[in-house]
Amino acid sequence: MSFSYEEYADMHFVYGFCNGNTTAAVEEYRLRYPRRRIPDRRVFTRVHQHLREKGSFPCVNRHAERQVQRNVEDDDHIIDMVQRSPRTSTRRISARLRIPRMRVWQTLFADGLYPYHIQRVQHLEPADMCSRLDLCRWINSNPRVIRNVLFTDEAHFTRDGVNNTRNSHLWGRDNPHGTIESNYQHRFSVNVWCGVIGDQLIGPYIFPQRLTGAIYANFLRDELPALLENVPLQTRLQMYYQHDGAPPHFSQVVRQYLDHKFQNRWIGRGGTQNWPPRSPDLNPLDYHVWGYMKAMVYEQKVNTREELVHRILSAARSINNAAVLRKVTSSLVTRVRKGIQADGGHFEQLV
């Protein structure tokens, strides 16, 4: 392996710096020049002996020296492109500089740079942050109240679910040309309500397709008490009811019932404690339950509405794990503290 005169000079300096210890010299050279080729420890000895006996460095391959210089310039261009545009791709860098993509990856890794996924978050209006900050501060000052909050939400399950084809692969020696069917003509869907309190999953309950304030009020009065039968009586007596600001939740009949049933103990639009809009990152249903449930439901193609309902109920039974749900709800304490640090803004990237 041939090196440039500059590299030989640096090797000799590092060799002396390490008092002739070639193993230490290799590590020191690697730390000082991470983007260079790292010589074998015997090279350090050969360079020192050659300089001592002949008064010069070993012969330099001019082509190799030019190649080293060119490689260093390419490395600088690669790092510069990434610093100017962190979202750029290795494919684009490779095409623009006309160098192999593997060389781009090696240069970036050697410089301590790694690719990270961009996280999708809910859009927030300017006024949302104050409302989110108020809720986070309220929970942070009353951390024990979390175990008595019934967090609720509704989710829409369709026939096709969500198919992210960029994460779906079929391995093979030849392209199998795999496909995923979408049923645009024969559609059906299910509107599902679920709740989480402490370490218990409540529900699911299947709503009609179109939820109205009257239907929701009937559910709270006639169906919810039966769903809460397995919740300890002491917890029910201290329970807070939470829901978001969807129009059926804000109807007058619903608010009147909650004011009567949960006096000063319901969280939502118009409630004792306001629930901020566009805040799925503060609801265990949104940041845990729905994702796991849909992953189970859509493992295989759904053919009928009855089959979809059956899978939803089966997935709920699998998710209803006390140890897991206890961790999920208790993690809300960490989330609200991160929300306070972010002044009510996005904090998912901090969790």
N, C-alpha and C positions, 0 to 999 in steps of 0.2 A: 504494500500500500504506500503510494507516494503522497507527500504533503508539500505545501508551499513553504518558502523560507520563513514567512511570518509564523506559520504554525510550528515549524521546527524551533524557532526562537522562543516561542511561548512554552513549548514542551521543556526546553532546557531550563527556562526560568522556574517552571513549576517543579521540575526534578530537583533543582537546588533548594527551592522553598521547602520541599518535603525531606530534605537531608538525605537524598538518594534512595528513599523508600518508594519503589516503583508502584506498589499497590496503592499507597496513599496518593501518589502522583496522579494515577488514573482518576481517582475520585475527585481530587482537587481540580483537575483539568475539566472534568465533567461539570462541576459546579460553576467554574469560571466561564466555560464556553459551551453551554448546553445545546447550541444549534450547530455545532461542528461535528465532524466525524470524531469518534473517540478512539485514540490509538491503543494498541495493546501495550501492556506494561514493558514488554521487551523493546519496544520502539524507543522509550525513554533512555534505556541503557545504551542502545545503539547510537542514538544522537549524541549522548555525552561522550562515548568512547571515540566516535568519529571526529568530534570537535577537538578532543584532547590529543589524539594521535596525528590528525592531518590538518588541524587548524581550520576546518570548514565543516559546514553541515553536509549531510548526504546529498547526493545528486537529486535535483528537483526535476520532475517531469513537467515540462512547460504546459503540455496539454492538461495535465491534472491540475496544475496551478490555476489555469484559466477556468477550468471546470469548477474548482472550489470557489473562486471569486464569483463566478456566475451563480452558483448555488446560494451563496450568501446574499447576493442581490435579490434572487428569487424569494428567499425567506423574508427579506425585508418588505418586498412588495406584497407577499401574502399577509403578513401581520398588518401592514398598513391598510390593505383593503378591508380586513375584518374590523379594524379599529374605526374606520370611516363608516362602515355599514355592517353592524353586528348581525343583521338578518340575512346577509348574503350567503349563498350556498357554496359548498366545495366544488360543485359542478361548474358554477359560473366563474369561480376563481381559476379553475383548471382551464376552462375555455379561453378566458381572457389572457392568461399568462402563457398558455400553450405548454403546460407541464402536466404530468400525470396526477390524477386525483389522489392517489395514494401518497404522493409526495406532499400534497397540500395537507392531508390528514396528519402525516408525520411531523410536519413543521408546526402545525397548530398544537398538537399534543406536547411537543417538545417545549413549546412556549407556555404550557400550562393552561391552554384554552380547550374547553370542552363544549359540545352542543347541548343546549337545554331546551325542553319543550316550552312553548308559549302556552300559558294557562288562560282558558276562557273564563271571564268573570261577568257578573251582571252589571249592565250599565246603571250608573247612579246619577240622578239629578242633583244639582247643587244643594237643594233643600233637604235631600235624603240624609246627608251626612250628619246634620245636627240631630235628627230623629234617631239615627242609628247610635250616635254617641250617647244620647240620653238613655236608651235601652241598655247599652253596654255598661254604663255607669250604675244603673239601677241593679242589674244582675250582679255586678262586681261588688257592690255594697251589701248585697243579700245573697251570697253564693249558695246558701242552704235551700233557698226557695226553688232552685232548679229541680230538686228531687220531687217537688210537689206540683210542677207545671205539666199539664197535659198538652204537649205540642201536637198540633193537628195540621193536616194538609190534604188536598185532593190532587190526584194525578190522573192523566188521561192515558189509557192503554189502547193503542190501535192494533189493527191486524198485523201490520208490517213491522211495527216498532221502529227502532233507529238502526240503520245499517251503515257502519263506517267502513266503506270498502277499502280505504287506504290502510287499514289494519287487518284486512282479511287476505290471506295468502293460500295458495295451493302449491305445494312443492312437487316438482317433477322434472324429469330430464327434458321433456318437451312441454310446450305451453298447452295445458289442458283446456284453456279458454272457459274457465268456470264462470258461472253467472248467478245472480240472485234475483228471484222473481219479485215483482211489485204488483200488488192487486189493486189497480186503480178503479176497477168497475165493481168489484164485489167487496166492499169495505164494511167494516164494523168496528166498534170501539166500546170501551168500558170506562166509566167514570168512577174512580175508587177513592174512598176516604180511609185514612189511617191515623192513628194517634200513637204517641210514645210518651210514657210517664215512668221515670226512673229506669227500671230494668224490664219493663213490660211493653210489648207491642199490643195496642188495642185495635181491634178490627182484623181484617178489612171489612168495610161496608160498601156495597155497590149502590151508587146513586143512579137515578134516571139520567139520561143523556143531557138534558137541560136542567141545570140546578137553579131554582128560584129561592127567594127569601122564605116563602111559605113552606116549601119542601124542606129547606134547611132547618127551619124552626120546628117542624114536625119531627125531624130526625133528632134534634137536641132533646125534645121533650119525650118522645116515645121510644127511640132506639138506643140512644147513648146510655141511659141507665143500665140496660141489659148488658151492653158491651163492657161496662165497668164493674160487673159483678165480682170479678176475680181480684180487683184492686182492694187492698185493705181499707176497712171503714175509716180508720184514722186518717189515711191519706186522702180519701174522698172528701172528708170534712174540711181539710185544709187545701184542697186542690185549686189551682189556678187553671183556667181554660184559655188556651191561646189559639188564635187563627189569624190569617192575614186579612188584608183589606178588600178582598174580592166583593163585587156588588151584592151577591146574596148574603154575605156575612154582615154587610152594613145596613141591611134592611131594618126598618123600625121594629118590626115584630121580633126579630132576632135580638136586637139590642135590649129590648124590653125584657125578654126572657132571661138573658144573661145578667142583666142588672138585678133581676129578682132571684135567680138561682145561684149566681156567683157574685154576691155583693162585694164590691171592691176587690174582686179576685178574678178578673178576666182581662186578657191582654189582646188588644186588637184596635182597629180604627174606631174611635169613640169609647174605648174602654178605660178602665182605671189606669192602665199603663198602655201607652200607644205602641203598636207594632209598626216598625218602619217599613215602607214599601220597598220592593226590590231587594229583599234581604234573605235569599235562600241560604246564605252562608251562616245564618244564625239559627236555622231550624234543622234538628236532627233528621227529620223526614227527607229534607232536600239534600243535605250533605252526606247522607248515609243510606237510609232505607230505600228510597226510590231507585237509586242506582243499582244496588244489589238485587232488588226485586226484579227489575227489568232485565238484568243480565240472566237471571234464572228463567224468567218467562220466555225470553226470546232465544234460548239456546237452540231450539228447533222451530221449524216453521209452524205457525198457528193456522189451522184450517177453519175452525168454527168459533163463534162467540162463546158457546158453552165450554169449549176447550180452553179458550183464553181465560174465562172466569175460574175454571178448575186450576189452571196453572198459577193464577194470582193467589188463590187460597193456599195452594201447596207451597208456594214461595214464602208466603207470610209465616207459615208454620216453621219453615226452615230458618227464617231470620229471627224468630222469637227466641233468641238465646240471651238469657239473663246477664251472663258475664259480658258479652259483647255489647249489649244495649246499655249496660251500666257505664262502660267505658265511653260509649258514644255520647251519652248525655253529660257525663262528667267532663268530657273534652270541651263542652261549651264554655266552661270557666276560662280555659286557655284562649278560646276564640274571642271572648268579650274583652279580655285583657289586650290581645293583639288589636282588636277593634279600637280600643282606647288609644293605643300607641299610634294607630293610623288616623286618629282624629275622626273616626267614623267612616273612613274610606275603605278601600279594598285591603283585605288582610290575608286572603287565602295563601298568597305567596310567602307569608310569614309563619304559617302554621306548620 
